[in-house]
Every structure is written in C-alpha cells, then in structure tokens.
Amino acid sequence: MSEGLRERTHSLMGTVRSELAELVALRSVADPRQFPVEGCQRAADWVRDKFLDEGFEDARLELTPDGSQAVVASRSCGDPSAPTVLLYAHYDVQPPLDDAAWRTPPFELHEVDGRWFGRGAADCKGNILMHLVALRALGGDIAVNLRLVVEGSEEAGTGGLEAFVAANPELFRADAILVCDTGNAAVGKPAATVSLRGMVNVVVTVEALASEIHSGMFGGPVPDALAALIETLATLRDAAGNTVITGLDRSGTWTGEHYPPDQFRTDAGLLDGVQLIGDGDVSDMLWARPALTVLGIDAPAVLGSSAALVPKTAARLNLRVPPGMDPVIARDALVAHLEAVAPWGVHITVETEAMGAPFSADTTGPAYQALADAMREAFGVPMTTLGQGGSIPLCNVFADTYPGAEIILMGVEEPMTLIHAPNESVDPSEIERCALAEALFLQNYAVQHAVDV
C-alpha cells in the first residue's frame, strides 16, 4: 500500500511546480500599505477552488475579525466515529524586502540549482501544495474526517484567525491538528517542531530636546535622543552577547535534538570571522532562552544627514520568550529595565505592540506515533524533534480551545529555505516526501487512534 502511495505521490509532482508558480505569483502580502488587497483575495480564491476540487464540498471564505479571509472547509470519511484531523496552512506571505537582493524576481517561481525560488515558495505556499498532493495521492482512501483552515494574515500577526477560532470552536474541533508552517532539520532529515518561543514586540521612544539643534553649537553637554537610545539598547546584551534583562532567567538549556554549530553558521550565513554569541550552545540560545532583537530604529540616514542633534527617536524591539516564561512577565521586565536604564534624565515611553505566548507540544499520543512512523517510511530515516525560535500564537489558541487535541507542527521548510529573507526557496523533494508522510499519516492514524483508545 505504501509503495503505491509513493508512486502516486511522485507522479503528482509534475503539476506541483506549475501550481506553486501560480500561487507564488499572487502577491498576497497582508498589508494594504505595501500591496493591494487583491493579491490576498486572489490567493484565497485559488486555495478555496483547489480544495473544492479535492472533495471539500463546503470550502468557503470566512471573514475574520482583522478583515482577512480564511479558507474553511471539511470532508467526511463517512464514519462519524473516526478521528478528525485539522489541516492548517496560510496563504499570506512576508513582503519581499529588497527586490535587488533577490537572485530571481520574488513573485516568480524560478528553479536554480534544483531549488524553487520565490516568496512563499516554502512559507507557506509550499505547505498548501503539500496538503494537496497528499490528498490527491490518497484519492478517496482516507479513513479520517478532515477539517481545513488556510488563513490570510499569519505573517501580519494581527490575530484574525486566533479570534475566529475562539468564536467558532466547533468549526475546527479535531483529535489531531497538523499545523504545517515549520519544517525539517535539513533536507531529507524529517522533524516535528515541539517547542515555540513566544514573543513581545514593543516600541521604545526617547525624547531629549524640543527640536533639532546644531551639533557644533550645542554638542557635548546636550544629551541627544539618539545617543540616549543607543546607550539604553546597549544594556540589553552583555559582553558575551547574552540577552540580559533584569528579572528574566537566561539559564535555560535545550534537551531535544541539538543544532550543530557549524551547520548553524552555514544556515545563518555568518561571514568569515563573525562569532556566535552567548554562553550557551546554539540550541540553548535559540530555543530555551530569551533573545532580544532590535528590529528598527528611527534615525537620519547617512546620506543626507546634517550636523544636528536628534531631539526624538524610537526603536522597535522584539523579545523572543522560551517555553515556561510568561510573556506578560517578560514584557513588564523589559519595560521596567528600559525605564530604569535610560540615561541623563531623557524622557522614555514604551508602547506594547504585540505579544504571543510560547508553546510546548505533548508528544505522547497516537498522532505523534503515527506521524513518526509515516516520516520514517517516507524519508527512510527516523523523525527528530526540534524547537523553533519563531512564534505561532495560533498553537496556544488551539491548545486552549481543544485541550485533548494533539498539535503537530511540520512542513516543507528547512534552514536553506531562508523564510522571511530575500531568496526564499524550497527543495521540491521536501514537498514530495512531506506530502507522502502526510498521506501515510492520514491513512494510518485512524488505526493508531483506535488502538490507543
């Protein structure tokens, strides 16, 4: 049976590139300030129509509280006593950032050295194709009931689907939830993500002067806002590069699969001579400890700047929070730290922009066992477990709304995909093997669930 599935999955890959090219071409950035809303609308229609073709006869668009459209659907196997699996992905994408940094146009799918390049090719349109290939390979041979949600504002972080799930819990109730927005340890090395860091975004604003003043006439005794902000931000890391925020524990250690430092250096694209930072290993720093990043600063550009002291400036900060750490407590500690260390009596305000809780999966149930078996068969090697530094707040909503459900994070992404960066790409073999693993899972989970029950 599995060999037949393998052959069918492989035969279906001939159409995947053209379909992924269609989807990548739809500029579905969920920010009307940057891209027209038509890109997201067309992507939502595309996804709905494709799942209608795969037997989800009630596939439709649902408006979520943030104004985005989610594709919602279900498909019965004819047995109400069979377990239910919810399939998740998102069709919105990150903006392309600097078009000039792309080796190929960001909204066109191009093959380079065996990989397919384009914004969303992996995150998360490649995962939508993974779902479609798995369903096509199975045809009508699915022994579980299916539910589907493909959201349109995950990258925007505006919480539309989270609020919609909380308000419509029966639409998505399931025994197992496949959150397909992560990926493998490397190409050909299957993994389930079992830990996610939460996050806190704040904007810190510093004011020191009523207006700009000449640096020659006043520079020296006058504490300009930009210098004060730099001084403040510098206190958030120690000499080793550890994030140091008063009141936050930074001693956590990771106990799952470890990330080899040399592989991490390659995956991250560190330049020659640039050192890794922190006093833990890579896995500790990524998945078990808080990490503060300065996302942006309001400052005059070098080109065009003048000899003037900056009266007011701001920085956008992102604090990643490991499992076991409350994001509210972390936010309060960050705000208190910034207010305490701001130098020279400058005026400082901190505005909370967004927060999300960390997540840790329970891996002891039948769905995880069924997935591990499916991954081993599809990839030919055992499945590992990973953490992820990113945040997916929806996982916590699922966990709170459906406390008995097994939540599984998987997908076609791996370190070389460079999600959120220029030159995002996907290895088509990952789509094929992940689709086969999903098909095997959907085929066998009902049996594993019955044994466990």
C-alpha positions as CSV (number, residue, x, y, z in Angstrom):
1,M,0.0,0.0,0.0
2,S,2.8,2.5,0.9
3,E,4.7,1.8,-2.3
4,G,1.5,2.6,-4.3
5,L,1.2,5.8,-2.3
6,R,4.9,6.6,-3.0
7,E,4.4,6.1,-6.7
8,R,1.3,8.2,-6.9
9,T,2.9,11.0,-4.9
10,H,5.9,11.0,-7.2
11,S,3.6,11.0,-10.3
12,L,1.8,14.1,-9.0
13,M,4.9,16.2,-8.7
14,G,4.7,17.0,-12.4
15,T,1.9,19.5,-11.7
16,V,3.2,20.9,-8.4
17,R,5.7,23.3,-10.0
18,S,3.1,25.0,-12.2
19,E,0.6,25.2,-9.4
20,L,3.1,26.6,-7.0
21,A,4.2,29.1,-9.7
22,E,0.5,30.3,-9.9
23,L,0.3,30.7,-6.2
24,V,3.6,32.4,-5.8
25,A,2.7,34.9,-8.5
26,L,-0.2,36.1,-6.3
27,R,1.3,38.9,-4.2
28,S,-0.5,38.0,-1.0
29,V,1.2,40.3,1.5
30,A,-1.5,41.1,4.1
31,D,-0.6,44.7,4.4
32,P,-2.5,47.2,2.2
33,R,0.1,49.8,2.9
34,Q,2.5,47.8,0.9
35,F,0.5,45.7,-1.6
36,P,-3.1,45.9,-3.0
37,V,-5.6,43.7,-1.2
38,E,-6.4,41.9,-4.5
39,G,-3.3,39.7,-4.1
40,C,-4.7,38.2,-0.9
41,Q,-8.2,37.9,-2.3
42,R,-7.0,36.1,-5.4
43,A,-4.8,33.7,-3.3
44,A,-7.8,32.9,-1.0
45,D,-10.0,32.2,-4.1
46,W,-7.2,30.0,-5.5
47,V,-6.9,27.9,-2.3
48,R,-10.7,27.6,-1.9
49,D,-11.1,26.3,-5.5
50,K,-8.3,23.8,-5.2
51,F,-9.7,22.2,-2.1
52,L,-13.2,22.2,-3.6
53,D,-11.7,20.0,-6.3
54,E,-10.4,17.6,-3.6
55,G,-13.7,16.8,-2.1
56,F,-14.1,19.7,0.4
57,E,-17.6,20.5,-0.9
58,D,-18.3,23.2,1.7
59,A,-15.0,25.1,1.1
60,R,-15.7,28.8,1.6
61,L,-14.2,32.1,2.6
62,E,-14.8,33.3,6.2
63,L,-14.1,36.9,7.2
64,T,-12.0,37.0,10.4
65,P,-12.0,39.9,12.9
66,D,-8.9,41.5,11.4
67,G,-10.5,41.7,8.0
68,S,-8.6,38.8,6.4
69,Q,-10.2,35.9,4.6
70,A,-9.7,32.3,5.9
71,V,-10.4,29.3,3.7
72,V,-12.5,27.0,5.8
73,A,-13.7,23.5,4.8
74,S,-14.4,19.9,5.9
75,R,-14.5,16.5,4.3
76,S,-16.2,13.4,5.9
77,C,-14.9,9.9,5.5
78,G,-18.4,8.6,6.2
79,D,-17.6,7.3,9.7
80,P,-18.6,9.7,12.4
81,S,-16.7,7.6,15.0
82,A,-13.4,8.0,13.1
83,P,-10.9,10.6,14.4
84,T,-10.9,14.1,12.9
85,V,-7.7,15.8,11.6
86,L,-7.5,19.5,11.0
87,L,-5.1,20.6,8.3
88,Y,-3.6,24.1,8.6
89,A,-1.6,26.4,6.4
90,H,-1.5,30.1,5.5
91,Y,-1.5,31.8,2.0
92,D,-0.3,35.2,3.0
93,V,3.5,35.9,2.7
94,Q,6.1,38.2,4.0
95,P,6.9,41.3,1.9
96,P,9.9,40.7,-0.4
97,L,12.1,43.3,1.4
98,D,14.8,44.4,-1.0
99,D,14.0,43.3,-4.6
100,A,17.5,43.9,-5.6
101,A,18.8,41.3,-3.1
102,W,16.8,38.6,-4.9
103,R,18.7,36.4,-7.4
104,T,15.3,35.9,-9.2
105,P,12.1,38.1,-9.2
106,P,10.4,37.4,-5.8
107,F,6.9,36.8,-7.2
108,E,8.0,34.4,-9.9
109,L,8.9,30.8,-9.3
110,H,12.4,30.0,-10.8
111,E,14.5,26.9,-10.5
112,V,18.1,27.4,-9.5
113,D,20.4,24.5,-8.7
114,G,17.5,22.2,-8.1
115,R,15.6,24.5,-5.7
116,W,12.5,26.6,-6.5
117,F,12.9,30.3,-5.6
118,G,10.1,32.7,-4.9
119,R,8.4,34.5,-2.0
120,G,6.2,32.0,-0.2
121,A,7.6,29.0,-2.1
122,A,8.2,27.4,1.3
123,D,6.5,29.7,3.8
124,C,3.7,28.8,3.5
125,K,2.5,28.1,-0.1
126,G,4.7,25.1,-0.4
127,N,2.8,23.6,2.5
128,I,-0.5,24.2,0.8
129,L,0.8,22.2,-2.2
130,M,2.0,19.5,0.3
131,H,-1.6,19.2,1.5
132,L,-3.0,19.0,-2.0
133,V,-0.5,16.4,-3.1
134,A,-1.2,14.2,-0.1
135,L,-4.9,14.4,-0.7
136,R,-4.6,13.6,-4.4
137,A,-2.3,10.6,-3.7
138,L,-4.9,9.2,-1.3
139,G,-7.9,9.9,-3.6
140,G,-10.9,8.5,-1.8
141,D,-8.9,6.3,0.6
142,I,-9.0,8.5,3.7
143,A,-10.1,6.8,6.9
144,V,-10.3,10.0,9.0
145,N,-12.6,13.0,8.9
146,L,-10.9,16.1,7.7
147,R,-11.2,19.8,8.5
148,L,-9.2,22.6,6.8
149,V,-8.3,26.2,7.6
150,V,-5.9,28.2,5.5
151,E,-5.6,31.7,6.9
152,G,-4.7,35.0,5.2
153,S,-2.9,37.1,7.9
154,E,-0.5,34.9,9.8
155,E,2.6,36.9,8.7
156,A,0.8,40.2,9.7
157,G,0.4,38.9,13.2
158,T,-3.0,40.7,13.6
159,G,-4.7,37.7,15.2
160,G,-7.7,37.3,12.9
161,L,-7.8,33.5,12.9
162,E,-7.0,33.3,16.6
163,A,-10.1,35.3,17.3
164,F,-12.2,33.5,14.8
165,V,-11.3,30.1,16.2
166,A,-12.1,31.3,19.7
167,A,-15.5,32.5,18.5
168,N,-16.3,29.4,16.3
169,P,-14.7,26.4,18.2
170,E,-16.9,23.7,16.6
171,L,-15.6,24.6,13.1
172,F,-12.1,23.4,13.9
173,R,-12.6,20.7,16.7
174,A,-10.2,17.8,16.0
175,D,-8.3,15.0,17.5
176,A,-5.1,15.9,15.7
177,I,-4.1,19.3,14.3
178,L,-1.4,19.5,11.6
179,V,0.0,23.0,11.8
180,C,2.0,22.9,8.6
181,D,4.1,26.0,8.9
182,T,7.5,24.7,10.1
183,G,9.8,22.1,8.7
184,N,12.7,19.7,8.9
185,A,16.2,19.7,10.5
186,A,17.7,19.6,7.0
187,V,16.8,18.4,3.5
188,G,15.9,14.7,3.9
189,K,16.0,14.8,7.7
190,P,12.4,14.8,8.9
191,A,11.3,16.6,12.1
192,A,8.4,17.7,14.2
193,T,8.7,21.0,15.9
194,V,7.7,20.6,19.6
195,S,8.6,23.9,21.1
196,L,8.0,27.5,20.0
197,R,9.2,30.7,21.6
198,G,6.6,33.3,22.4
199,M,7.3,37.0,21.6
200,V,6.9,40.5,22.8
201,N,7.1,43.5,20.5
202,V,7.5,47.0,21.9
203,V,8.3,50.4,20.6
204,V,10.6,52.5,22.9
205,T,10.6,56.2,22.3
206,V,13.2,58.6,23.7
207,E,12.9,62.4,23.8
208,A,15.5,64.9,24.9
209,L,15.0,68.2,23.1
210,A,12.3,70.4,21.9
211,S,13.7,70.5,18.4
212,E,16.9,69.8,16.4
213,I,19.8,72.0,17.3
214,H,23.3,72.5,15.8
215,S,25.8,69.9,16.9
216,G,28.6,72.4,16.7
217,M,26.9,74.9,18.9
218,F,25.4,72.5,21.4
219,G,27.0,69.1,21.0
220,G,28.9,67.9,24.1
221,P,26.8,68.9,27.1
222,V,23.5,68.2,25.4
223,P,22.2,64.6,25.6
224,D,20.7,64.0,22.2
225,A,17.9,61.4,21.9
226,L,19.8,59.1,19.5
227,A,22.8,58.8,21.8
228,A,20.5,58.1,24.8
229,L,18.7,55.4,22.8
230,I,22.0,53.7,21.8
231,E,23.1,53.8,25.4
232,T,19.8,52.2,26.5
233,L,19.8,49.5,23.9
234,A,23.4,48.6,24.7
235,T,22.4,47.4,28.2
236,L,20.2,44.6,26.8
237,R,23.2,42.4,26.0
238,D,26.3,41.6,27.9
239,A,29.9,41.4,26.6
240,A,29.3,37.7,25.5
241,G,26.1,38.6,23.6
242,N,23.6,37.2,26.0
243,T,20.3,38.9,26.3
244,V,20.3,40.4,29.8
245,I,17.0,41.9,31.0
246,T,16.7,42.5,34.8
247,G,14.3,39.9,36.2
248,L,14.4,37.4,33.3
249,D,16.1,34.0,33.6
250,R,18.7,33.3,30.9
251,S,20.0,30.0,32.1
252,G,17.6,27.6,30.2
253,T,19.0,24.6,28.4
254,W,17.6,22.6,25.4
255,T,17.1,18.8,25.9
256,G,15.9,17.8,22.4
257,E,17.8,17.5,19.1
258,H,20.8,19.8,19.1
259,Y,21.7,22.2,16.3
260,P,25.4,21.6,15.3
261,P,27.2,25.0,15.5
262,D,29.0,24.5,12.1
263,Q,25.7,23.7,10.4
264,F,24.0,26.7,12.1
265,R,26.8,29.0,10.9
266,T,26.2,27.9,7.4
267,D,22.4,28.0,7.6
268,A,22.6,31.5,9.1
269,G,25.1,32.8,6.5
270,L,27.6,34.2,9.0
271,L,30.5,35.9,7.4
272,D,34.1,34.7,7.9
273,G,35.4,35.6,11.4
274,V,32.0,36.5,12.8
275,Q,31.5,34.7,16.1
276,L,28.4,33.1,17.6
277,I,27.2,34.9,20.7
278,G,26.0,33.8,24.1
279,D,27.4,31.4,26.7
280,G,25.0,28.5,25.8
281,D,25.2,26.3,22.8
282,V,23.2,27.1,19.7
283,S,20.1,25.1,20.7
284,D,20.0,26.8,24.2
285,M,20.3,30.3,22.7
286,L,17.6,29.5,20.0
287,W,15.0,27.6,21.9
288,A,15.5,27.8,25.7
289,R,16.5,31.4,26.5
290,P,15.1,34.9,25.9
291,A,16.5,36.7,22.9
292,L,16.2,40.5,22.2
293,T,16.5,41.8,18.7
294,V,16.4,45.5,17.6
295,L,14.1,45.4,14.5
296,G,14.3,49.0,13.6
297,I,15.5,52.5,14.7
298,D,14.2,55.9,13.6
299,A,17.4,57.8,12.7
300,P,18.6,60.0,10.0
301,A,20.1,58.1,7.0
302,V,23.8,58.6,6.5
303,L,23.2,60.1,3.1
304,G,21.5,63.4,3.6
305,S,22.1,63.7,7.4
306,S,23.0,67.1,8.8
307,A,25.1,68.4,11.7
308,A,22.3,68.4,14.1
309,L,21.4,66.7,17.4
310,V,18.4,64.4,17.2
311,P,15.6,65.5,19.5
312,K,13.4,62.4,19.4
313,T,13.9,58.8,18.2
314,A,12.4,55.4,18.7
315,A,13.3,51.7,18.3
316,R,11.1,48.6,17.6
317,L,12.2,45.7,19.8
318,N,11.4,42.0,19.5
319,L,11.8,39.8,22.6
320,R,11.6,36.0,22.0
321,V,10.3,34.2,25.1
322,P,11.1,30.5,25.6
323,P,8.5,27.9,26.9
324,G,8.0,28.2,30.6
325,M,8.3,32.0,30.6
326,D,5.2,34.2,30.8
327,P,5.2,36.8,28.0
328,V,3.4,39.3,30.2
329,I,6.0,39.0,32.9
330,A,8.7,39.2,30.2
331,R,7.1,42.4,28.8
332,D,6.9,44.0,32.2
333,A,10.5,43.2,32.9
334,L,11.6,44.6,29.6
335,V,9.7,47.8,30.1
336,A,11.0,48.2,33.7
337,H,14.5,47.6,32.5
338,L,14.3,50.2,29.7
339,E,12.8,52.8,32.0
340,A,15.4,52.2,34.7
341,V,18.5,52.4,32.5
342,A,17.5,55.3,30.3
343,P,20.4,57.8,30.9
344,W,20.7,61.5,31.6
345,G,17.0,62.1,32.5
346,V,15.7,61.7,29.0
347,H,12.0,61.1,28.6
348,I,11.2,57.5,27.7
349,T,8.0,55.8,26.8
350,V,7.4,52.1,25.9
351,E,4.4,51.0,23.9
352,T,3.4,47.3,23.6
353,E,2.8,46.4,20.0
354,A,2.1,42.6,20.2
355,M,2.5,39.6,22.5
356,G,2.3,35.9,22.0
357,A,2.8,33.0,24.4
358,P,5.4,30.2,23.9
359,F,4.2,26.7,23.1
360,S,5.3,23.2,24.1
361,A,3.7,20.1,22.5
362,D,2.7,16.9,24.2
363,T,4.3,14.2,22.0
364,T,3.0,11.1,23.9
365,G,-0.2,10.5,21.9
366,P,-1.2,8.3,19.0
367,A,-1.0,11.0,16.4
368,Y,2.7,11.6,17.1
369,Q,3.4,7.9,16.9
370,A,1.5,7.7,13.6
371,L,3.5,10.7,12.3
372,A,6.8,9.3,13.4
373,D,6.0,6.0,11.6
374,A,4.9,7.9,8.5
375,M,8.0,10.1,8.5
376,R,10.3,7.2,8.8
377,E,8.7,5.4,5.9
378,A,8.6,8.5,3.7
379,F,12.1,9.7,4.4
380,G,13.9,6.4,5.2
381,V,15.3,7.8,8.5
382,P,13.8,8.4,11.9
383,M,12.0,11.6,12.7
384,T,13.7,14.0,15.1
385,T,12.1,16.8,17.3
386,L,13.1,20.4,17.1
387,G,12.4,23.7,18.8
388,Q,11.8,26.8,16.8
389,G,12.7,30.4,17.7
390,G,9.7,31.8,15.9
391,S,6.2,32.2,17.3
392,I,2.9,30.8,16.2
393,P,0.3,32.2,18.6
394,L,-2.5,30.1,17.0
395,C,-1.0,27.0,18.6
396,N,-1.8,28.3,22.0
397,V,-5.3,29.1,20.9
398,F,-5.7,25.6,19.6
399,A,-4.3,24.1,22.8
400,D,-6.6,26.2,25.0
401,T,-9.7,25.6,22.8
402,Y,-9.1,21.9,22.3
403,P,-7.2,20.6,25.3
404,G,-7.5,17.0,24.2
405,A,-6.1,17.5,20.6
406,E,-2.6,16.6,19.6
407,I,-0.9,19.6,17.9
408,I,1.8,18.7,15.4
409,L,4.0,21.2,13.7
410,M,5.6,20.1,10.5
411,G,6.1,21.2,6.9
412,V,8.4,21.7,3.9
413,E,10.6,24.4,5.4
414,E,14.2,23.7,6.4
415,P,17.2,26.0,7.1
416,M,18.1,26.6,3.4
417,T,14.6,27.9,2.7
418,L,15.6,31.4,4.1
419,I,12.0,32.2,5.0
420,H,11.3,35.9,5.6
421,A,14.5,36.8,3.8
422,P,15.4,37.5,0.2
423,N,15.9,34.4,-2.0
424,E,13.4,32.2,-0.2
425,S,13.3,28.8,-1.8
426,V,12.0,25.3,-1.4
427,D,13.5,21.9,-2.2
428,P,10.9,20.1,-4.3
429,S,12.0,16.8,-2.8
430,E,10.8,18.1,0.6
431,I,7.4,18.8,-0.8
432,E,7.2,15.3,-2.2
433,R,8.5,13.5,0.9
434,C,6.4,15.6,3.3
435,A,3.3,15.0,1.1
436,L,4.0,11.3,1.2
437,A,4.4,11.4,5.0
438,E,1.2,13.3,5.4
439,A,-0.7,10.8,3.2
440,L,0.7,7.9,5.2
441,F,-0.3,9.6,8.4
442,L,-3.8,10.2,7.2
443,Q,-4.0,6.6,6.0
444,N,-2.8,5.1,9.3
445,Y,-3.8,7.5,12.0
446,A,-7.3,6.0,12.3
447,V,-5.8,2.6,13.1
448,Q,-3.3,4.0,15.6
449,H,-6.1,6.1,17.3
450,A,-8.3,3.1,17.6
451,V,-5.5,1.1,19.3
452,D,-4.7,3.9,21.7
453,V,-8.4,4.4,22.6
